[in-house]
Amino acid sequence: MNIALLSVSMNVYSTKRIAEEAEKLGHYIEQVDHTRCSVKLGAGKPFIYLGEEEITNEFDAIIPRIGAKVSRHGAAIVKQFEMNGTFSTARSLSILRARNKVRTLQIMARKGIPIPETLFSINPDNIKEQIEILGGTPVIIKLQEGTQGLGVILAETKKSAKSIIDTFYKMDTSILMQKYIEESNGEDIRILVVGNKIVASMKRTSEAGEFRSNVHRGGTTGTVQLSPKEEFIALNATKHIGLGVAGVDLIRSKKGPLLIEVNASPGLQGIESATGVNIAKEIILYVERNGRKRRR
């Protein structure tokens, strides 16, 4: 198969690993920088260009690794490949759903997937009341489109929460607030789903003095045994968002597991190192099972 790996650089662990496994399995794979791609519409069929080179029908499948800063353009490029009949491990709509935390949580709430108590608003005039609706401080304040733990703040007092929220509102920045789950103890669980199968999972623990457990924020990783409910949440969250490959983040609370986030471009380094599972190979095998069917 001819596979396009939509990524801005090959100097990223996940991108390199996926390319390595594709080549080992006998496929041609090319890194395609989606920020350099253009789409020409009108006057006949649409065309996709990489720089000046036309690549409309060059690939049997694409594996999108779309960064947060170019989500909309990246999703538009993915959409054009989809409309041309090219198989994608992530649909364009699913990429945009997963990128927006509020949209993800709205879908989860509608489908009955347990999530932390969450509130979002743009009203700067009743911030105190918003905090009280969540049961008071401490609260977690998140950018709606943050990644890797960036834009996630723990506000421990009403005064600090009000100051932070007011600042974001004045900057016209979309945020959400969540009830702080103290018993999670700075730990979360990352579950990697490929197709309709959980291929790996790990526990992430924050470093001392830090509540965010992301590996990019200095968190440590370890193995974890998933409960049936955690497996159910991960598989169904991935299905409801519509992703073929996803990283699902959960925390454990007194009321049971709660979904925090679904990631459309999960990093592979931490979880492959922690588990020893060849996730990159699982992704290519998933493309094999589905890409050829779509092209036929």
TORTILO-273150 format. One record per residue: residue in three letters; x, y, z of N, C-alpha, C in turn. Coordinates in pm, whole numbers. Layout:
<'ALA'; <X; Y; Z>; <X; Y; Z>; <X; Y; Z>>,
...
REM end
This chain:
<'MET'; <82; -120; 0>; <0; 0; 0>; <87; 126; 0>>,
<'ASN'; <33; 231; -55>; <95; 362; -47>; <25; 440; 65>>,
<'ILE'; <101; 481; 166>; <43; 545; 284>; <104; 683; 301>>,
<'ALA'; <18; 780; 327>; <65; 915; 361>; <54; 934; 511>>,
<'LEU'; <164; 976; 571>; <167; 1006; 714>; <163; 1157; 729>>,
<'LEU'; <44; 1211; 762>; <28; 1356; 769>; <88; 1408; 899>>,
<'SER'; <206; 1465; 888>; <280; 1514; 1004>; <374; 1623; 958>>,
<'VAL'; <400; 1720; 1046>; <484; 1832; 1006>; <632; 1797; 1006>>,
<'SER'; <670; 1685; 1069>; <812; 1654; 1078>; <833; 1505; 1102>>,
<'MET'; <945; 1454; 1053>; <985; 1316; 1082>; <1066; 1309; 1211>>,
<'ASN'; <1101; 1425; 1268>; <1181; 1427; 1390>; <1095; 1418; 1515>>,
<'VAL'; <995; 1334; 1508>; <905; 1309; 1620>; <897; 1159; 1641>>,
<'TYR'; <907; 1115; 1765>; <911; 971; 1793>; <796; 897; 1727>>,
<'SER'; <674; 943; 1748>; <556; 871; 1697>; <558; 860; 1545>>,
<'THR'; <594; 969; 1479>; <600; 969; 1332>; <705; 870; 1283>>,
<'LYS'; <823; 873; 1343>; <930; 782; 1302>; <891; 637; 1324>>,
<'ARG'; <829; 607; 1438>; <792; 469; 1468>; <689; 415; 1370>>,
<'ILE'; <590; 496; 1338>; <487; 451; 1244>; <549; 426; 1107>>,
<'ALA'; <638; 515; 1064>; <704; 498; 934>; <791; 371; 934>>,
<'GLU'; <863; 346; 1043>; <948; 227; 1052>; <866; 99; 1036>>,
<'GLU'; <754; 92; 1108>; <674; -30; 1104>; <605; -49; 970>>,
<'ALA'; <567; 58; 905>; <507; 48; 771>; <607; -10; 673>>,
<'GLU'; <731; 39; 680>; <835; -11; 589>; <869; -157; 618>>,
<'LYS'; <871; -195; 747>; <899; -334; 782>; <793; -428; 726>>,
<'LEU'; <670; -380; 716>; <561; -462; 665>; <545; -450; 514>>,
<'GLY'; <639; -384; 450>; <643; -383; 304>; <562; -274; 237>>,
<'HIS'; <527; -171; 308>; <448; -63; 251>; <536; 56; 215>>,
<'TYR'; <490; 133; 118>; <553; 262; 90>; <483; 366; 176>>,
<'ILE'; <559; 440; 255>; <500; 543; 340>; <578; 671; 323>>,
<'GLU'; <506; 781; 314>; <567; 911; 291>; <513; 1011; 392>>,
<'GLN'; <604; 1085; 455>; <561; 1193; 543>; <514; 1309; 456>>,
<'VAL'; <390; 1351; 480>; <330; 1462; 405>; <299; 1574; 504>>,
<'ASP'; <365; 1687; 489>; <342; 1801; 576>; <211; 1867; 534>>,
<'HIS'; <106; 1845; 614>; <-26; 1895; 577>; <-33; 2048; 577>>,
<'THR'; <62; 2114; 646>; <62; 2260; 643>; <112; 2314; 508>>,
<'ARG'; <173; 2228; 429>; <218; 2265; 294>; <122; 2219; 186>>,
<'CYS'; <10; 2157; 229>; <-88; 2106; 133>; <-192; 2212; 99>>,
<'SER'; <-238; 2207; -26>; <-343; 2296; -74>; <-449; 2212; -144>>,
<'VAL'; <-570; 2264; -150>; <-679; 2199; -222>; <-732; 2298; -325>>,
<'LYS'; <-747; 2251; -449>; <-802; 2333; -557>; <-942; 2281; -590>>,
<'LEU'; <-1041; 2369; -578>; <-1180; 2335; -603>; <-1232; 2412; -723>>,
<'GLY'; <-1336; 2356; -786>; <-1397; 2422; -901>; <-1329; 2381; -1030>>,
<'ALA'; <-1398; 2403; -1143>; <-1345; 2372; -1277>; <-1299; 2226; -1285>>,
<'GLY'; <-1394; 2135; -1255>; <-1363; 1993; -1261>; <-1347; 1934; -1122>>,
<'LYS'; <-1283; 1817; -1113>; <-1269; 1750; -984>; <-1168; 1823; -895>>,
<'PRO'; <-1182; 1808; -764>; <-1086; 1872; -672>; <-947; 1808; -682>>,
<'PHE'; <-846; 1888; -656>; <-709; 1838; -655>; <-642; 1874; -524>>,
<'ILE'; <-557; 1783; -476>; <-477; 1806; -356>; <-332; 1824; -399>>,
<'TYR'; <-268; 1928; -348>; <-129; 1956; -383>; <-42; 1958; -257>>,
<'LEU'; <79; 1905; -272>; <184; 1921; -172>; <286; 2013; -234>>,
<'GLY'; <284; 2140; -193>; <362; 2239; -266>; <304; 2251; -406>>,
<'GLU'; <387; 2226; -507>; <341; 2231; -646>; <308; 2093; -701>>,
<'GLU'; <332; 1987; -621>; <311; 1850; -668>; <167; 1805; -639>>,
<'GLU'; <101; 1755; -742>; <-36; 1705; -724>; <-33; 1564; -667>>,
<'ILE'; <-102; 1541; -554>; <-98; 1411; -485>; <-239; 1356; -463>>,
<'THR'; <-335; 1400; -543>; <-477; 1367; -522>; <-500; 1217; -508>>,
<'ASN'; <-442; 1138; -596>; <-468; 992; -596>; <-341; 911; -573>>,
<'GLU'; <-247; 968; -501>; <-118; 900; -481>; <-121; 797; -369>>,
<'PHE'; <-220; 802; -281>; <-215; 720; -160>; <-343; 637; -143>>,
<'ASP'; <-323; 515; -90>; <-435; 426; -59>; <-493; 458; 78>>,
<'ALA'; <-411; 514; 166>; <-456; 543; 303>; <-374; 658; 358>>,
<'ILE'; <-432; 728; 457>; <-359; 834; 526>; <-368; 810; 677>>,
<'ILE'; <-262; 850; 747>; <-258; 845; 893>; <-237; 988; 940>>,
<'PRO'; <-342; 1057; 982>; <-327; 1197; 1024>; <-264; 1209; 1163>>,
<'ARG'; <-164; 1296; 1174>; <-105; 1335; 1302>; <-109; 1487; 1303>>,
<'ILE'; <-228; 1540; 1332>; <-256; 1682; 1316>; <-232; 1757; 1447>>,
<'GLY'; <-147; 1859; 1443>; <-117; 1937; 1562>; <-228; 2035; 1595>>,
<'ALA'; <-229; 2080; 1722>; <-337; 2166; 1771>; <-342; 2300; 1699>>,
<'LYS'; <-228; 2355; 1661>; <-226; 2489; 1602>; <-283; 2492; 1461>>,
<'VAL'; <-290; 2377; 1395>; <-338; 2374; 1255>; <-451; 2273; 1240>>,
<'SER'; <-531; 2257; 1346>; <-637; 2156; 1344>; <-735; 2174; 1229>>,
<'ARG'; <-781; 2296; 1209>; <-885; 2320; 1108>; <-833; 2297; 967>>,
<'HIS'; <-713; 2348; 938>; <-657; 2325; 805>; <-626; 2176; 785>>,
<'GLY'; <-566; 2115; 889>; <-535; 1972; 878>; <-660; 1889; 855>>,
<'ALA'; <-767; 1920; 926>; <-893; 1846; 910>; <-951; 1867; 771>>,
<'ALA'; <-935; 1987; 716>; <-985; 2014; 580>; <-909; 1931; 476>>,
<'ILE'; <-779; 1915; 496>; <-700; 1831; 405>; <-744; 1685; 418>>,
<'VAL'; <-762; 1639; 542>; <-811; 1503; 564>; <-946; 1482; 497>>,
<'LYS'; <-1036; 1581; 511>; <-1169; 1572; 451>; <-1161; 1555; 300>>,
<'GLN'; <-1070; 1625; 235>; <-1058; 1611; 91>; <-1009; 1473; 51>>,
<'PHE'; <-914; 1418; 127>; <-872; 1280; 100>; <-990; 1185; 118>>,
<'GLU'; <-1068; 1205; 224>; <-1187; 1121; 247>; <-1283; 1128; 129>>,
<'MET'; <-1310; 1247; 80>; <-1404; 1265; -29>; <-1354; 1201; -158>>,
<'ASN'; <-1223; 1183; -166>; <-1165; 1115; -282>; <-1162; 963; -265>>,
<'GLY'; <-1213; 913; -150>; <-1220; 769; -128>; <-1098; 709; -62>>,
<'THR'; <-1009; 793; -8>; <-888; 744; 60>; <-922; 710; 205>>,
<'PHE'; <-878; 594; 251>; <-904; 555; 390>; <-819; 639; 484>>,
<'SER'; <-878; 682; 596>; <-807; 759; 698>; <-828; 695; 834>>,
<'THR'; <-723; 691; 915>; <-736; 636; 1050>; <-812; 729; 1142>>,
<'ALA'; <-835; 854; 1098>; <-914; 949; 1175>; <-995; 1035; 1078>>,
<'ARG'; <-1126; 1035; 1092>; <-1208; 1118; 1006>; <-1190; 1266; 1043>>,
<'SER'; <-1211; 1352; 947>; <-1191; 1495; 970>; <-1280; 1547; 1082>>,
<'LEU'; <-1407; 1506; 1081>; <-1498; 1551; 1186>; <-1453; 1503; 1323>>,
<'SER'; <-1402; 1381; 1329>; <-1356; 1324; 1456>; <-1235; 1398; 1511>>,
<'ILE'; <-1147; 1442; 1422>; <-1030; 1519; 1465>; <-1074; 1648; 1533>>,
<'LEU'; <-1170; 1717; 1473>; <-1219; 1842; 1530>; <-1297; 1819; 1658>>,
<'ARG'; <-1373; 1710; 1665>; <-1445; 1676; 1788>; <-1346; 1654; 1903>>,
<'ALA'; <-1245; 1571; 1876>; <-1150; 1536; 1982>; <-1067; 1656; 2025>>,
<'ARG'; <-1040; 1748; 1933>; <-957; 1863; 1967>; <-1027; 1957; 2065>>,
<'ASN'; <-1161; 1963; 2058>; <-1237; 2052; 2144>; <-1290; 1975; 2264>>,
<'LYS'; <-1237; 2006; 2383>; <-1272; 1930; 2503>; <-1421; 1939; 2535>>,
<'VAL'; <-1481; 2057; 2517>; <-1623; 2072; 2547>; <-1707; 1984; 2455>>,
<'ARG'; <-1675; 1985; 2326>; <-1752; 1902; 2232>; <-1739; 1754; 2269>>,
<'THR'; <-1617; 1712; 2303>; <-1597; 1573; 2344>; <-1683; 1538; 2465>>,
<'LEU'; <-1680; 1624; 2566>; <-1754; 1596; 2689>; <-1905; 1603; 2668>>,
<'GLN'; <-1950; 1689; 2578>; <-2092; 1694; 2545>; <-2138; 1561; 2485>>,
<'ILE'; <-2057; 1508; 2395>; <-2090; 1379; 2333>; <-2089; 1268; 2438>>,
<'MET'; <-1987; 1268; 2525>; <-1979; 1165; 2627>; <-2098; 1170; 2721>>,
<'ALA'; <-2137; 1292; 2763>; <-2251; 1306; 2854>; <-2379; 1255; 2790>>,
<'ARG'; <-2395; 1284; 2661>; <-2516; 1239; 2591>; <-2519; 1087; 2579>>,
<'LYS'; <-2402; 1027; 2566>; <-2393; 881; 2549>; <-2385; 806; 2682>>,
<'GLY'; <-2388; 877; 2794>; <-2385; 811; 2924>; <-2248; 770; 2972>>,
<'ILE'; <-2141; 825; 2913>; <-2005; 797; 2958>; <-1975; 888; 3077>>,
<'PRO'; <-1931; 834; 3192>; <-1908; 918; 3310>; <-1791; 1015; 3291>>,
<'ILE'; <-1815; 1141; 3328>; <-1713; 1247; 3318>; <-1714; 1328; 3447>>,
<'PRO'; <-1608; 1403; 3476>; <-1612; 1492; 3593>; <-1719; 1599; 3575>>,
<'GLU'; <-1771; 1652; 3685>; <-1865; 1764; 3675>; <-1794; 1879; 3606>>,
<'THR'; <-1857; 1930; 3499>; <-1793; 2027; 3411>; <-1886; 2144; 3384>>,
<'LEU'; <-1830; 2263; 3374>; <-1908; 2382; 3343>; <-1831; 2467; 3244>>,
<'PHE'; <-1902; 2519; 3142>; <-1839; 2615; 3053>; <-1932; 2733; 3031>>,
<'SER'; <-1872; 2850; 3016>; <-1949; 2974; 3005>; <-1859; 3080; 2943>>,
<'ILE'; <-1920; 3189; 2898>; <-1842; 3306; 2854>; <-1888; 3431; 2928>>,
<'ASN'; <-1966; 3411; 3033>; <-2023; 3523; 3106>; <-1928; 3571; 3216>>,
<'PRO'; <-1871; 3691; 3204>; <-1777; 3739; 3305>; <-1844; 3798; 3429>>,
<'ASP'; <-1976; 3805; 3426>; <-2047; 3877; 3534>; <-2090; 3789; 3651>>,
<'ASN'; <-2080; 3658; 3636>; <-2122; 3572; 3748>; <-2022; 3459; 3773>>,
<'ILE'; <-1893; 3493; 3770>; <-1788; 3392; 3788>; <-1801; 3326; 3925>>,
<'LYS'; <-1831; 3402; 4027>; <-1847; 3346; 4161>; <-1956; 3239; 4162>>,
<'GLU'; <-2068; 3270; 4096>; <-2179; 3173; 4090>; <-2142; 3049; 4009>>,
<'GLN'; <-2062; 3068; 3904>; <-2017; 2954; 3824>; <-1935; 2857; 3909>>,
<'ILE'; <-1846; 2913; 3991>; <-1764; 2830; 4079>; <-1851; 2756; 4180>>,
<'GLU'; <-1952; 2825; 4232>; <-2042; 2762; 4330>; <-2123; 2650; 4268>>,
<'ILE'; <-2160; 2664; 4140>; <-2236; 2559; 4071>; <-2157; 2428; 4073>>,
<'LEU'; <-2024; 2439; 4066>; <-1939; 2319; 4069>; <-1909; 2272; 4211>>,
<'GLY'; <-1963; 2342; 4309>; <-1941; 2301; 4448>; <-1827; 2374; 4515>>,
<'GLY'; <-1779; 2482; 4454>; <-1671; 2559; 4513>; <-1533; 2509; 4473>>,
<'THR'; <-1433; 2575; 4528>; <-1295; 2539; 4496>; <-1249; 2422; 4582>>,
<'PRO'; <-1142; 2354; 4539>; <-1062; 2381; 4420>; <-1132; 2338; 4291>>,
<'VAL'; <-1094; 2404; 4180>; <-1146; 2367; 4049>; <-1030; 2359; 3950>>,
<'ILE'; <-1051; 2279; 3847>; <-955; 2271; 3737>; <-1006; 2362; 3626>>,
<'ILE'; <-920; 2448; 3575>; <-955; 2537; 3464>; <-872; 2493; 3343>>,
<'LYS'; <-941; 2470; 3230>; <-873; 2417; 3111>; <-906; 2500; 2989>>,
<'LEU'; <-806; 2519; 2904>; <-832; 2570; 2771>; <-909; 2462; 2694>>,
<'GLN'; <-1007; 2503; 2616>; <-1087; 2405; 2545>; <-1007; 2329; 2440>>,
<'GLU'; <-896; 2387; 2393>; <-818; 2319; 2289>; <-672; 2304; 2328>>,
<'GLY'; <-643; 2290; 2457>; <-507; 2268; 2502>; <-464; 2123; 2481>>,
<'THR'; <-333; 2100; 2477>; <-279; 1965; 2462>; <-159; 1946; 2554>>,
<'GLN'; <-128; 1818; 2584>; <-9; 1779; 2661>; <-3; 1848; 2797>>,
<'GLY'; <-119; 1877; 2854>; <-124; 1940; 2985>; <-108; 2090; 2983>>,
<'LEU'; <-84; 2149; 2865>; <-73; 2294; 2855>; <-213; 2355; 2869>>,
<'GLY'; <-221; 2469; 2938>; <-350; 2534; 2955>; <-440; 2463; 3054>>,
<'VAL'; <-382; 2391; 3150>; <-458; 2325; 3256>; <-408; 2380; 3389>>,
<'ILE'; <-498; 2442; 3464>; <-459; 2514; 3586>; <-546; 2467; 3703>>,
<'LEU'; <-482; 2444; 3816>; <-555; 2413; 3939>; <-570; 2542; 4019>>,
<'ALA'; <-695; 2584; 4042>; <-724; 2702; 4124>; <-773; 2653; 4260>>,
<'GLU'; <-695; 2679; 4365>; <-725; 2622; 4496>; <-816; 2709; 4581>>,
<'THR'; <-826; 2839; 4548>; <-911; 2929; 4624>; <-1007; 3001; 4530>>,
<'LYS'; <-1115; 3054; 4587>; <-1213; 3128; 4507>; <-1149; 3252; 4445>>,
<'LYS'; <-1062; 3316; 4523>; <-998; 3438; 4474>; <-911; 3409; 4352>>,
<'SER'; <-828; 3302; 4359>; <-741; 3270; 4246>; <-823; 3221; 4127>>,
<'ALA'; <-928; 3142; 4153>; <-1012; 3093; 4045>; <-1077; 3208; 3972>>,
<'LYS'; <-1132; 3303; 4048>; <-1199; 3417; 3986>; <-1101; 3500; 3903>>,
<'SER'; <-979; 3519; 3954>; <-879; 3596; 3883>; <-840; 3529; 3752>>,
<'ILE'; <-817; 3397; 3756>; <-777; 3323; 3637>; <-889; 3324; 3533>>,
<'ILE'; <-1011; 3293; 3577>; <-1123; 3285; 3485>; <-1151; 3421; 3423>>,
<'ASP'; <-1146; 3525; 3504>; <-1171; 3660; 3455>; <-1068; 3698; 3349>>,
<'THR'; <-943; 3661; 3371>; <-837; 3691; 3274>; <-863; 3621; 3142>>,
<'PHE'; <-900; 3492; 3148>; <-928; 3419; 3024>; <-1047; 3479; 2950>>,
<'TYR'; <-1152; 3514; 3022>; <-1269; 3574; 2958>; <-1232; 3705; 2888>>,
<'LYS'; <-1151; 3787; 2953>; <-1110; 3915; 2894>; <-1022; 3895; 2772>>,
<'MET'; <-951; 3782; 2765>; <-868; 3750; 2649>; <-948; 3680; 2540>>,
<'ASP'; <-1080; 3665; 2563>; <-1168; 3597; 2468>; <-1118; 3454; 2439>>,
<'THR'; <-1074; 3388; 2546>; <-1022; 3252; 2535>; <-1125; 3153; 2588>>,
<'SER'; <-1153; 3051; 2509>; <-1255; 2952; 2547>; <-1198; 2856; 2652>>,
<'ILE'; <-1267; 2845; 2764>; <-1221; 2758; 2872>; <-1338; 2673; 2922>>,
<'LEU'; <-1303; 2577; 3008>; <-1403; 2503; 3083>; <-1351; 2487; 3225>>,
<'MET'; <-1442; 2461; 3317>; <-1407; 2434; 3456>; <-1453; 2294; 3494>>,
<'GLN'; <-1373; 2226; 3574>; <-1411; 2093; 3621>; <-1389; 2082; 3771>>,
<'LYS'; <-1473; 2003; 3834>; <-1456; 1974; 3976>; <-1325; 1899; 3995>>,
<'TYR'; <-1248; 1938; 4092>; <-1119; 1873; 4120>; <-1144; 1741; 4192>>,
<'ILE'; <-1091; 1633; 4135>; <-1108; 1500; 4193>; <-984; 1470; 4277>>,
<'GLU'; <-993; 1502; 4405>; <-876; 1493; 4493>; <-822; 1351; 4504>>,
<'GLU'; <-914; 1253; 4507>; <-870; 1115; 4529>; <-794; 1055; 4411>>,
<'SER'; <-790; 1125; 4298>; <-712; 1073; 4185>; <-562; 1083; 4212>>,
<'ASN'; <-524; 1168; 4312>; <-385; 1175; 4360>; <-283; 1204; 4251>>,
<'GLY'; <-319; 1290; 4157>; <-224; 1325; 4052>; <-196; 1211; 3956>>,
<'GLU'; <-286; 1115; 3948>; <-269; 1000; 3858>; <-381; 998; 3754>>,
<'ASP'; <-346; 952; 3634>; <-449; 920; 3537>; <-406; 796; 3459>>,
<'ILE'; <-495; 751; 3373>; <-470; 631; 3293>; <-483; 667; 3147>>,
<'ARG'; <-383; 634; 3068>; <-390; 651; 2922>; <-413; 513; 2860>>,
<'ILE'; <-516; 504; 2779>; <-552; 380; 2712>; <-543; 403; 2562>>,
<'LEU'; <-470; 316; 2494>; <-452; 329; 2351>; <-545; 231; 2280>>,
<'VAL'; <-634; 285; 2198>; <-732; 205; 2124>; <-700; 211; 1976>>,
<'VAL'; <-694; 96; 1912>; <-675; 89; 1767>; <-787; 3; 1711>>,
<'GLY'; <-868; 62; 1623>; <-986; -9; 1575>; <-1084; -26; 1689>>,
<'ASN'; <-1126; -147; 1710>; <-1218; -175; 1822>; <-1148; -257; 1931>>,
<'LYS'; <-1017; -232; 1946>; <-936; -312; 2040>; <-847; -223; 2124>>,
<'ILE'; <-839; -252; 2253>; <-742; -186; 2340>; <-609; -258; 2321>>,
<'VAL'; <-507; -183; 2278>; <-378; -246; 2250>; <-276; -221; 2363>>,
<'ALA'; <-298; -117; 2444>; <-204; -89; 2553>; <-267; 10; 2650>>,
<'SER'; <-217; 8; 2773>; <-263; 105; 2873>; <-150; 128; 2974>>,
<'MET'; <-148; 247; 3032>; <-46; 278; 3131>; <-104; 376; 3233>>,
<'LYS'; <-42; 377; 3350>; <-75; 475; 3453>; <30; 584; 3450>>,
<'ARG'; <-16; 710; 3458>; <75; 824; 3462>; <62; 892; 3597>>,
<'THR'; <174; 921; 3658>; <176; 982; 3791>; <253; 1112; 3786>>,
<'SER'; <195; 1218; 3842>; <261; 1349; 3838>; <381; 1352; 3931>>,
<'GLU'; <476; 1441; 3901>; <590; 1459; 3988>; <549; 1541; 4110>>,
<'ALA'; <632; 1543; 4210>; <601; 1614; 4334>; <572; 1762; 4308>>,
<'GLY'; <463; 1811; 4366>; <427; 1950; 4351>; <353; 1983; 4223>>,
<'GLU'; <321; 1881; 4143>; <253; 1900; 4015>; <131; 1810; 4011>>,
<'PHE'; <15; 1864; 3969>; <-106; 1782; 3965>; <-130; 1721; 3828>>,
<'ARG'; <-62; 1772; 3724>; <-78; 1719; 3588>; <14; 1600; 3569>>,
<'SER'; <-40; 1491; 3519>; <38; 1368; 3509>; <95; 1344; 3369>>,
<'ASN'; <76; 1437; 3276>; <127; 1419; 3141>; <278; 1396; 3142>>,
<'VAL'; <323; 1305; 3056>; <466; 1276; 3045>; <542; 1402; 3006>>,
<'HIS'; <482; 1487; 2920>; <546; 1612; 2878>; <561; 1710; 2994>>,
<'ARG'; <487; 1689; 3102>; <495; 1776; 3220>; <579; 1712; 3330>>,
<'GLY'; <653; 1605; 3297>; <741; 1542; 3394>; <681; 1423; 3466>>,
<'GLY'; <563; 1379; 3424>; <499; 1264; 3487>; <575; 1134; 3459>>,
<'THR'; <559; 1037; 3548>; <620; 906; 3530>; <513; 806; 3488>>,
<'THR'; <556; 696; 3427>; <462; 598; 3374>; <483; 461; 3439>>,
<'GLY'; <379; 381; 3435>; <386; 246; 3487>; <272; 163; 3431>>,
<'THR'; <278; 34; 3453>; <173; -55; 3403>; <49; -43; 3490>>,
<'VAL'; <-65; -83; 3435>; <-192; -74; 3507>; <-284; -186; 3459>>,
<'GLN'; <-364; -238; 3551>; <-466; -336; 3517>; <-600; -266; 3505>>,
<'LEU'; <-659; -271; 3388>; <-786; -203; 3365>; <-903; -285; 3418>>,
<'SER'; <-1002; -214; 3470>; <-1126; -280; 3510>; <-1215; -295; 3387>>,
<'PRO'; <-1314; -385; 3391>; <-1407; -398; 3278>; <-1474; -265; 3243>>,
<'LYS'; <-1508; -185; 3344>; <-1573; -57; 3317>; <-1479; 39; 3246>>,
<'GLU'; <-1352; 39; 3285>; <-1255; 126; 3219>; <-1237; 85; 3072>>,
<'GLU'; <-1233; -44; 3047>; <-1225; -92; 2909>; <-1348; -50; 2830>>,
<'PHE'; <-1465; -62; 2892>; <-1590; -24; 2826>; <-1589; 125; 2790>>,
<'ILE'; <-1546; 208; 2884>; <-1543; 353; 2860>; <-1448; 385; 2745>>,
<'ALA'; <-1328; 327; 2745>; <-1229; 357; 2642>; <-1278; 318; 2503>>,
<'LEU'; <-1333; 199; 2490>; <-1378; 151; 2360>; <-1497; 233; 2309>>,
<'ASN'; <-1590; 264; 2399>; <-1709; 336; 2356>; <-1682; 484; 2332>>,
<'ALA'; <-1593; 543; 2410>; <-1556; 683; 2386>; <-1493; 698; 2248>>,
<'THR'; <-1404; 605; 2213>; <-1340; 607; 2081>; <-1444; 594; 1971>>,
<'LYS'; <-1538; 503; 1991>; <-1644; 482; 1892>; <-1733; 605; 1878>>,
<'HIS'; <-1772; 666; 1989>; <-1862; 781; 1985>; <-1797; 902; 1918>>,
<'ILE'; <-1666; 919; 1937>; <-1597; 1030; 1870>; <-1574; 997; 1723>>,
<'GLY'; <-1560; 868; 1692>; <-1545; 826; 1554>; <-1402; 810; 1508>>,
<'LEU'; <-1313; 771; 1599>; <-1171; 759; 1568>; <-1132; 613; 1546>>,
<'GLY'; <-1035; 592; 1457>; <-978; 459; 1439>; <-862; 434; 1532>>,
<'VAL'; <-790; 541; 1567>; <-678; 535; 1662>; <-701; 647; 1763>>,
<'ALA'; <-695; 614; 1892>; <-722; 716; 1993>; <-647; 687; 2121>>,
<'GLY'; <-611; 796; 2191>; <-562; 786; 2328>; <-670; 836; 2420>>,
<'VAL'; <-719; 751; 2508>; <-829; 787; 2598>; <-772; 804; 2739>>,
<'ASP'; <-801; 918; 2800>; <-751; 948; 2934>; <-863; 939; 3037>>,
<'LEU'; <-838; 862; 3143>; <-934; 844; 3251>; <-868; 877; 3385>>,
<'ILE'; <-951; 913; 3483>; <-905; 918; 3622>; <-995; 829; 3705>>,
<'ARG'; <-944; 784; 3819>; <-1021; 700; 3910>; <-1072; 785; 4025>>,
<'SER'; <-1203; 780; 4047>; <-1265; 858; 4154>; <-1341; 765; 4247>>,
<'LYS'; <-1395; 821; 4354>; <-1476; 742; 4447>; <-1600; 684; 4379>>,
<'LYS'; <-1645; 753; 4275>; <-1764; 708; 4203>; <-1731; 617; 4086>>,
<'GLY'; <-1602; 587; 4068>; <-1560; 503; 3957>; <-1480; 581; 3855>>,
<'PRO'; <-1443; 519; 3744>; <-1361; 587; 3643>; <-1437; 699; 3574>>,
<'LEU'; <-1365; 809; 3545>; <-1422; 924; 3476>; <-1336; 957; 3355>>,
<'LEU'; <-1400; 982; 3243>; <-1327; 1018; 3122>; <-1288; 1165; 3125>>,
<'ILE'; <-1163; 1194; 3091>; <-1115; 1332; 3086>; <-1103; 1381; 2942>>,
<'GLU'; <-1049; 1297; 2856>; <-1014; 1346; 2723>; <-1000; 1229; 2627>>,
<'VAL'; <-1022; 1257; 2498>; <-995; 1162; 2390>; <-902; 1232; 2292>>,
<'ASN'; <-787; 1171; 2266>; <-683; 1233; 2184>; <-677; 1164; 2048>>,
<'ALA'; <-688; 1244; 1940>; <-688; 1188; 1805>; <-548; 1159; 1752>>,
<'SER'; <-445; 1218; 1814>; <-306; 1194; 1772>; <-222; 1160; 1895>>,
<'PRO'; <-250; 1048; 1959>; <-179; 1016; 2083>; <-31; 989; 2060>>,
<'GLY'; <50; 1040; 2151>; <193; 1012; 2145>; <221; 867; 2179>>,
<'LEU'; <323; 810; 2117>; <352; 668; 2135>; <472; 641; 2226>>,
<'GLN'; <558; 738; 2245>; <685; 711; 2314>; <664; 662; 2456>>,
<'GLY'; <586; 737; 2534>; <568; 699; 2674>; <502; 564; 2690>>,
<'ILE'; <398; 538; 2613>; <322; 415; 2633>; <393; 293; 2573>>,
<'GLU'; <467; 311; 2462>; <545; 198; 2410>; <658; 163; 2508>>,
<'SER'; <721; 265; 2567>; <828; 240; 2664>; <775; 173; 2790>>,
<'ALA'; <659; 219; 2837>; <604; 167; 2962>; <551; 25; 2948>>,
<'THR'; <498; -9; 2831>; <430; -138; 2814>; <506; -239; 2729>>,
<'GLY'; <598; -192; 2646>; <667; -282; 2554>; <583; -326; 2437>>,
<'VAL'; <465; -268; 2420>; <375; -303; 2310>; <416; -224; 2185>>,
<'ASN'; <419; -294; 2072>; <451; -230; 1945>; <323; -167; 1888>>,
<'ILE'; <291; -48; 1938>; <166; 17; 1898>; <172; 65; 1754>>,
<'ALA'; <289; 111; 1711>; <303; 157; 1573>; <268; 45; 1475>>,
<'LYS'; <310; -76; 1505>; <277; -189; 1419>; <126; -215; 1419>>,
<'GLU'; <63; -204; 1536>; <-82; -223; 1544>; <-156; -123; 1456>>,
<'ILE'; <-105; -1; 1449>; <-168; 102; 1365>; <-157; 64; 1218>>,
<'ILE'; <-40; 16; 1176>; <-23; -24; 1036>; <-108; -145; 1003>>,
<'LEU'; <-118; -241; 1093>; <-205; -357; 1069>; <-351; -315; 1057>>,
<'TYR'; <-391; -215; 1133>; <-527; -161; 1123>; <-549; -98; 986>>,
<'VAL'; <-449; -25; 937>; <-458; 34; 803>; <-468; -76; 698>>,
<'GLU'; <-390; -182; 714>; <-396; -294; 619>; <-537; -354; 613>>,
<'ARG'; <-596; -375; 729>; <-728; -440; 733>; <-837; -354; 670>>,
<'ASN'; <-822; -223; 678>; <-929; -133; 636>; <-900; -57; 508>>,
<'GLY'; <-773; -23; 485>; <-739; 56; 368>; <-768; -15; 239>>,
<'ARG'; <-731; -140; 232>; <-752; -215; 107>; <-900; -234; 80>>,
<'LYS'; <-979; -258; 183>; <-1123; -274; 165>; <-1183; -148; 105>>,
<'ARG'; <-1141; -32; 158>; <-1197; 94; 111>; <-1162; 118; -36>>,
<'ARG'; <-1037; 86; -74>; <-995; 112; -211>; <-1066; 19; -309>>,
<'ARG'; <-1099; -103; -268>; <-1173; -193; -357>; <-1313; -141; -384>>,
REM end
